[in-house]
């Protein structure tokens, strides 16, 4: 009897690990009520197999029910070295920590216009990413959010108020010479939107440039 219980327990663990999410159209989701969060493929983020150009839908139907995609989950695309571009719909408000970390071939990111938060290291070590535009709704950036993105040549922030940066290394490894473009700088008539010491807008990147940057 004891042996049967041990085998049953092991089987339950195996089934739980295998049931990571619901796959619809090649994308895996965790379902909660009428909402869905994009998650990784396989039994863990180390098994991720997403690749190519992926467009995440705003809604989808599964088993006769309609779901709205509201978030990109933790490590959802972590280490997907074959992922080349991602399009995120306006229904998504949160991109969780490490969501796209170490996607070395990711060169195109389109963020929906209702994104509010980017978690810690959400786009870290995306070494092929050259440009990123943060929508007007973004108010919070996790530490290491763009750390290691050495190819970045353009960062545009559409928020009227600069997002809060949690930590000192959000832009470590990003070229300091890149001028971040921000509407609040433009309202003040500053050319190129460069951070200037003493201005509130400089809070996103620090008074003299990107916070936590390397000198490259």
VENVENGI-V845672 format. One record per pair of residues at least 6 apart in sequence whose C-alpha atoms are under 8 Angstrom apart, sorted by the first residue. I is the first residue (numbers start at 0). GAP is how many residues later the second one is. D is the distance in whole Angstrom. If there is no record, write none. Layout:
i={I | I}
gap={GAP | GAP}
d={D | D}
//
This chain:
i={16 | 16 | 17 | 17 | 18 | 19 | 19 | 19 | 19 | 19 | 19 | 20 | 20 | 20 | 20 | 20 | 20 | 21 | 21 | 21 | 21 | 22 | 23 | 23 | 26 | 26 | 26 | 26 | 27 | 27 | 27 | 27 | 28 | 28 | 28 | 28 | 29 | 29 | 29 | 29 | 30 | 30 | 33 | 33 | 33 | 33 | 34 | 34 | 34 | 34 | 35 | 35 | 35 | 35 | 35 | 36 | 36 | 36 | 36 | 36 | 37 | 37 | 37 | 37 | 37 | 38 | 38 | 38 | 38 | 38 | 38 | 39 | 39 | 39 | 39 | 39 | 39 | 39 | 40 | 40 | 40 | 40 | 40 | 41 | 41 | 44 | 44 | 44 | 44 | 44 | 45 | 45 | 47 | 47 | 47 | 47 | 47 | 48 | 49 | 49 | 49 | 49 | 50 | 50 | 50 | 50 | 50 | 51 | 51 | 51 | 51 | 52 | 52 | 52 | 52 | 53 | 53 | 53 | 53 | 54 | 54 | 54 | 55 | 55 | 55 | 55 | 56 | 56 | 56 | 57 | 57 | 57 | 57 | 57 | 57 | 57 | 58 | 58 | 58 | 58 | 59 | 59 | 59 | 60 | 67 | 68 | 68 | 69 | 69 | 69 | 69 | 70 | 70 | 70 | 70 | 70 | 71 | 71 | 71 | 71 | 71 | 72 | 72 | 72 | 72 | 73 | 73 | 73 | 73 | 73 | 74 | 74 | 74 | 74 | 74 | 74 | 75 | 75 | 75 | 76 | 76 | 76 | 76 | 77 | 77 | 77 | 77 | 77 | 77 | 78 | 78 | 78 | 78 | 78 | 79 | 79 | 79 | 79 | 80 | 80 | 80 | 80 | 80 | 81 | 81 | 81 | 81 | 82 | 82 | 82 | 82 | 83 | 83 | 83 | 83 | 84 | 84 | 84 | 84 | 85 | 85 | 85 | 85 | 86 | 86 | 86 | 86 | 87 | 87 | 87 | 88 | 88 | 88 | 89 | 89 | 89 | 89 | 89 | 90 | 90 | 91 | 91 | 91 | 92 | 92 | 92 | 92 | 93 | 93 | 93 | 93 | 93 | 94 | 94 | 94 | 94 | 94 | 95 | 95 | 95 | 95 | 95 | 96 | 96 | 96 | 96 | 96 | 96 | 97 | 97 | 97 | 97 | 97 | 97 | 98 | 98 | 98 | 98 | 99 | 99 | 99 | 99 | 100 | 100 | 100 | 100 | 100 | 100 | 101 | 101 | 101 | 101 | 101 | 102 | 102 | 102 | 103 | 103 | 103 | 103 | 104 | 104 | 104 | 104 | 105 | 105 | 105 | 105 | 106 | 106 | 106 | 106 | 107 | 107 | 107 | 108 | 108 | 109 | 109 | 110 | 110 | 110 | 111 | 112 | 112 | 112 | 113 | 113 | 113 | 113 | 114 | 114 | 114 | 115 | 115 | 115 | 115 | 116 | 116 | 116 | 116 | 116 | 117 | 117 | 117 | 117 | 117 | 118 | 118 | 118 | 118 | 119 | 119 | 119 | 119 | 119 | 120 | 120 | 120 | 120 | 120 | 120 | 120 | 121 | 121 | 121 | 121 | 122 | 122 | 122 | 122 | 123 | 123 | 123 | 123 | 123 | 123 | 124 | 124 | 124 | 124 | 124 | 125 | 125 | 125 | 126 | 126 | 126 | 126 | 127 | 127 | 127 | 127 | 128 | 128 | 128 | 129 | 129 | 129 | 129 | 130 | 130 | 130 | 130 | 131 | 131 | 131 | 131 | 132 | 132 | 132 | 132 | 133 | 133 | 133 | 133 | 133 | 134 | 134 | 134 | 135 | 135 | 135 | 135 | 136 | 137 | 137 | 138 | 138 | 138 | 138 | 138 | 139 | 139 | 139 | 139 | 140 | 140 | 140 | 140 | 140 | 141 | 141 | 141 | 141 | 142 | 142 | 142 | 142 | 142 | 142 | 143 | 143 | 143 | 143 | 143 | 144 | 144 | 145 | 145 | 145 | 145 | 146 | 146 | 146 | 146 | 146 | 146 | 147 | 147 | 147 | 147 | 148 | 148 | 148 | 149 | 149 | 149 | 150 | 151 | 151 | 152 | 152 | 153 | 153 | 153 | 154 | 154 | 154 | 154 | 155 | 155 | 155 | 156 | 156 | 156 | 156 | 157 | 157 | 157 | 158 | 158 | 158 | 159 | 159 | 159 | 160 | 160 | 161 | 161 | 161 | 161 | 161 | 161 | 162 | 163 | 163 | 164 | 167 | 167 | 168 | 168 | 168 | 169 | 169 | 170 | 170 | 170 | 170 | 171 | 171 | 171 | 171 | 171 | 172 | 172 | 172 | 172 | 172 | 173 | 173 | 173 | 173 | 174 | 174 | 174 | 174 | 175 | 175 | 175 | 175 | 175 | 175 | 176 | 178 | 178 | 178 | 178 | 179 | 179 | 179 | 179 | 180 | 180 | 180 | 181 | 181 | 182 | 183 | 184 | 184 | 184 | 184 | 185 | 185 | 193 | 194 | 194 | 194 | 194 | 194 | 194 | 194 | 195 | 195 | 195 | 196 | 196 | 196 | 197 | 198 | 201 | 201 | 203 | 203 | 204}
gap={26 | 27 | 24 | 25 | 24 | 10 | 20 | 21 | 22 | 23 | 24 | 7 | 8 | 9 | 10 | 18 | 20 | 6 | 7 | 8 | 9 | 6 | 36 | 38 | 11 | 12 | 14 | 29 | 10 | 11 | 12 | 13 | 7 | 8 | 9 | 10 | 6 | 7 | 8 | 9 | 6 | 36 | 31 | 32 | 33 | 34 | 32 | 33 | 34 | 35 | 31 | 32 | 33 | 34 | 35 | 32 | 33 | 34 | 35 | 36 | 31 | 33 | 34 | 35 | 38 | 33 | 34 | 35 | 36 | 37 | 38 | 7 | 8 | 33 | 35 | 36 | 37 | 38 | 6 | 7 | 8 | 9 | 35 | 6 | 7 | 30 | 31 | 32 | 33 | 34 | 32 | 33 | 28 | 29 | 30 | 31 | 32 | 31 | 27 | 30 | 32 | 33 | 29 | 30 | 31 | 32 | 33 | 30 | 31 | 32 | 33 | 30 | 31 | 32 | 33 | 29 | 31 | 32 | 33 | 31 | 32 | 33 | 30 | 31 | 32 | 33 | 12 | 31 | 32 | 10 | 11 | 12 | 31 | 32 | 33 | 34 | 7 | 8 | 9 | 10 | 6 | 7 | 8 | 6 | 23 | 22 | 23 | 21 | 22 | 23 | 24 | 21 | 22 | 23 | 24 | 25 | 20 | 22 | 23 | 24 | 27 | 22 | 23 | 24 | 26 | 21 | 22 | 23 | 24 | 25 | 21 | 22 | 23 | 24 | 25 | 26 | 22 | 23 | 24 | 22 | 23 | 24 | 26 | 20 | 21 | 22 | 23 | 24 | 25 | 21 | 22 | 23 | 24 | 25 | 20 | 22 | 23 | 24 | 21 | 22 | 23 | 24 | 25 | 21 | 22 | 23 | 24 | 20 | 21 | 22 | 23 | 21 | 22 | 23 | 24 | 21 | 22 | 23 | 24 | 20 | 22 | 23 | 24 | 22 | 23 | 24 | 25 | 22 | 23 | 24 | 22 | 23 | 24 | 21 | 22 | 23 | 24 | 25 | 21 | 23 | 20 | 22 | 23 | 21 | 22 | 23 | 24 | 21 | 22 | 23 | 24 | 25 | 20 | 22 | 23 | 24 | 27 | 21 | 22 | 23 | 24 | 26 | 21 | 22 | 23 | 24 | 25 | 45 | 21 | 22 | 23 | 24 | 25 | 26 | 20 | 22 | 23 | 24 | 22 | 23 | 24 | 26 | 20 | 21 | 22 | 23 | 24 | 25 | 21 | 22 | 23 | 24 | 25 | 22 | 23 | 24 | 21 | 22 | 23 | 24 | 21 | 22 | 23 | 24 | 20 | 21 | 22 | 23 | 19 | 21 | 22 | 23 | 21 | 22 | 23 | 20 | 23 | 22 | 23 | 22 | 23 | 24 | 23 | 22 | 23 | 24 | 21 | 22 | 23 | 24 | 20 | 22 | 23 | 21 | 22 | 23 | 24 | 21 | 22 | 23 | 24 | 25 | 20 | 22 | 23 | 24 | 27 | 22 | 23 | 24 | 26 | 21 | 22 | 23 | 24 | 25 | 21 | 22 | 23 | 24 | 25 | 26 | 49 | 20 | 22 | 23 | 24 | 22 | 23 | 24 | 26 | 20 | 21 | 22 | 23 | 24 | 25 | 21 | 22 | 23 | 24 | 25 | 20 | 22 | 23 | 21 | 22 | 23 | 24 | 21 | 22 | 23 | 24 | 20 | 22 | 23 | 21 | 22 | 23 | 24 | 21 | 22 | 23 | 24 | 20 | 22 | 23 | 24 | 22 | 23 | 24 | 25 | 21 | 22 | 23 | 24 | 25 | 22 | 23 | 24 | 21 | 22 | 23 | 24 | 22 | 21 | 25 | 20 | 22 | 23 | 24 | 25 | 23 | 24 | 25 | 26 | 22 | 23 | 24 | 25 | 29 | 23 | 24 | 25 | 28 | 22 | 23 | 24 | 25 | 26 | 27 | 23 | 25 | 26 | 27 | 28 | 25 | 26 | 24 | 25 | 26 | 28 | 22 | 23 | 24 | 25 | 26 | 27 | 23 | 24 | 25 | 26 | 22 | 24 | 25 | 23 | 24 | 25 | 23 | 22 | 23 | 22 | 25 | 24 | 25 | 26 | 23 | 24 | 25 | 26 | 24 | 25 | 26 | 23 | 24 | 25 | 26 | 23 | 24 | 25 | 23 | 24 | 25 | 22 | 23 | 24 | 23 | 40 | 20 | 38 | 39 | 40 | 41 | 42 | 41 | 39 | 40 | 39 | 43 | 44 | 42 | 43 | 44 | 41 | 42 | 39 | 40 | 41 | 42 | 38 | 39 | 40 | 41 | 42 | 39 | 40 | 41 | 42 | 43 | 36 | 39 | 40 | 42 | 38 | 39 | 40 | 41 | 33 | 34 | 37 | 38 | 39 | 40 | 32 | 13 | 14 | 15 | 16 | 12 | 13 | 14 | 15 | 11 | 12 | 13 | 11 | 19 | 10 | 17 | 8 | 9 | 10 | 16 | 6 | 7 | 15 | 6 | 7 | 10 | 11 | 12 | 13 | 14 | 6 | 11 | 12 | 9 | 10 | 11 | 9 | 8 | 6 | 7 | 6 | 7 | 6}
d={5 | 8 | 7 | 5 | 7 | 8 | 8 | 7 | 7 | 6 | 8 | 6 | 5 | 5 | 8 | 7 | 8 | 5 | 5 | 6 | 8 | 6 | 8 | 7 | 7 | 8 | 8 | 8 | 6 | 5 | 6 | 6 | 6 | 5 | 4 | 5 | 6 | 5 | 6 | 7 | 7 | 8 | 8 | 7 | 5 | 6 | 5 | 5 | 6 | 6 | 6 | 6 | 5 | 6 | 7 | 6 | 6 | 5 | 6 | 6 | 7 | 6 | 5 | 5 | 6 | 7 | 5 | 7 | 7 | 4 | 8 | 8 | 6 | 8 | 7 | 4 | 6 | 8 | 7 | 5 | 6 | 7 | 8 | 6 | 8 | 6 | 7 | 7 | 6 | 8 | 8 | 7 | 8 | 7 | 7 | 7 | 6 | 6 | 7 | 6 | 7 | 6 | 7 | 7 | 4 | 4 | 7 | 6 | 5 | 5 | 7 | 6 | 5 | 5 | 6 | 8 | 6 | 5 | 6 | 6 | 5 | 7 | 8 | 6 | 6 | 6 | 7 | 8 | 6 | 6 | 5 | 8 | 5 | 7 | 6 | 8 | 7 | 5 | 4 | 6 | 6 | 5 | 7 | 6 | 7 | 6 | 6 | 5 | 4 | 6 | 7 | 5 | 6 | 5 | 6 | 8 | 7 | 6 | 5 | 6 | 7 | 7 | 5 | 8 | 6 | 8 | 5 | 5 | 6 | 5 | 7 | 6 | 5 | 4 | 7 | 7 | 8 | 5 | 7 | 5 | 5 | 7 | 7 | 6 | 6 | 5 | 5 | 6 | 7 | 7 | 6 | 5 | 5 | 8 | 8 | 7 | 5 | 8 | 7 | 5 | 5 | 6 | 8 | 7 | 8 | 6 | 8 | 6 | 8 | 6 | 6 | 5 | 4 | 6 | 7 | 5 | 6 | 5 | 6 | 8 | 6 | 5 | 6 | 6 | 5 | 6 | 8 | 6 | 5 | 5 | 7 | 5 | 8 | 8 | 4 | 5 | 5 | 7 | 7 | 7 | 7 | 7 | 6 | 6 | 4 | 5 | 7 | 6 | 6 | 5 | 6 | 8 | 8 | 6 | 5 | 6 | 7 | 8 | 6 | 5 | 7 | 6 | 7 | 4 | 5 | 6 | 5 | 8 | 7 | 6 | 5 | 4 | 7 | 7 | 8 | 8 | 5 | 7 | 6 | 5 | 7 | 8 | 6 | 6 | 5 | 5 | 6 | 6 | 8 | 6 | 5 | 5 | 8 | 7 | 5 | 8 | 7 | 5 | 5 | 6 | 7 | 7 | 5 | 8 | 6 | 8 | 6 | 6 | 8 | 5 | 4 | 6 | 6 | 8 | 8 | 8 | 7 | 8 | 8 | 7 | 7 | 7 | 7 | 5 | 7 | 7 | 7 | 8 | 6 | 8 | 7 | 6 | 6 | 5 | 4 | 6 | 7 | 6 | 6 | 5 | 6 | 8 | 8 | 6 | 5 | 6 | 7 | 6 | 5 | 8 | 7 | 7 | 4 | 5 | 6 | 5 | 7 | 6 | 4 | 4 | 6 | 7 | 8 | 8 | 8 | 5 | 7 | 6 | 5 | 7 | 8 | 6 | 6 | 5 | 5 | 6 | 6 | 7 | 6 | 4 | 5 | 8 | 8 | 7 | 5 | 7 | 5 | 6 | 6 | 7 | 8 | 6 | 8 | 7 | 6 | 6 | 5 | 4 | 5 | 7 | 6 | 6 | 5 | 6 | 8 | 6 | 5 | 6 | 6 | 5 | 6 | 7 | 8 | 6 | 5 | 6 | 7 | 6 | 5 | 6 | 7 | 4 | 4 | 7 | 6 | 7 | 6 | 8 | 8 | 7 | 4 | 6 | 5 | 5 | 6 | 8 | 7 | 6 | 5 | 6 | 8 | 6 | 5 | 7 | 7 | 7 | 5 | 5 | 7 | 6 | 5 | 8 | 5 | 4 | 6 | 7 | 5 | 7 | 6 | 5 | 7 | 8 | 7 | 6 | 5 | 5 | 6 | 7 | 7 | 6 | 5 | 6 | 8 | 6 | 6 | 6 | 5 | 7 | 8 | 7 | 7 | 8 | 6 | 6 | 7 | 7 | 7 | 7 | 5 | 7 | 6 | 5 | 6 | 7 | 6 | 5 | 7 | 8 | 6 | 6 | 7 | 7 | 8 | 7 | 6 | 6 | 7 | 7 | 8 | 8 | 6 | 8 | 7 | 6 | 6 | 8 | 6 | 6 | 6 | 5 | 6 | 4 | 7 | 7 | 7 | 6 | 6 | 6 | 6 | 8 | 7 | 5 | 4 | 6 | 8 | 5 | 5 | 8 | 7 | 8 | 6 | 7 | 7 | 7 | 7 | 7 | 5 | 6 | 6 | 7 | 7 | 7 | 7 | 8 | 6 | 6 | 5 | 8 | 8 | 6 | 6 | 7 | 6 | 5 | 7 | 6 | 8 | 8 | 6 | 5 | 7 | 8 | 7 | 8 | 6 | 8 | 7 | 5 | 7 | 7 | 6 | 6 | 6 | 6 | 6 | 7 | 8 | 4 | 6 | 7 | 8 | 8 | 8 | 8 | 8 | 5}
//
